[in-house]
Amino acid sequence: MLIVAGSETRRMYGEYCAWRGIEVREAGTAAEAIRQTALALPDGIVISERLPEYTGRDLVRALHRSRHTFSLCVILLASNTFL
């Protein structure tokens, strides 16, 4: 599982996945995630909507445009805060 998110979100989901016996890799940016998928294709990707240089949706679009990664299972984390 590749987790693409800010450090706190990566830690939280990474710990949970590791506890469940799932091998975890992490990326803090969309560019890093694309590099990692080129090196080794993960079984799935958890992507935060809020990333430093792209939105999570932009990353999903980029992954689905590539023949190498178009069939990856993706979970997109999004949140809305209402005050």
PEFEN-V97510 format. One record per pair of residues at least 12 apart in sequence whose ideal C-beta (glycine too) atoms are under 7 Angstrom apart, sorted by the first residue. I is the first residue (numbers start at 0). GAP is how many residues later the second one is. If there is no record, write none. Layout:
{{I/GAP} {I/GAP}}
This chain:
{{0/16} {0/21} {0/22} {0/23} {0/41} {0/42} {0/43} {0/45} {1/23} {1/25} {1/31} {1/34} {1/35} {1/40} {1/43} {2/21} {2/23} {2/43} {3/23} {3/26} {3/29} {3/41} {3/42} {3/43} {3/44} {3/47} {3/55} {4/43} {4/72} {5/42} {6/21} {8/39} {9/16} {12/33} {13/12} {24/17} {28/22} {28/23} {28/24} {29/21} {29/23} {29/24} {29/28} {29/29} {30/22} {32/26} {33/28} {36/26} {36/32} {40/28} {43/28} {43/29} {43/31} {44/27} {44/29} {45/29} {45/31} {46/12} {46/13} {46/27} {46/29} {46/30} {47/29} {48/27} {48/28} {48/29} {55/20} {56/19} {59/14} {59/16}}
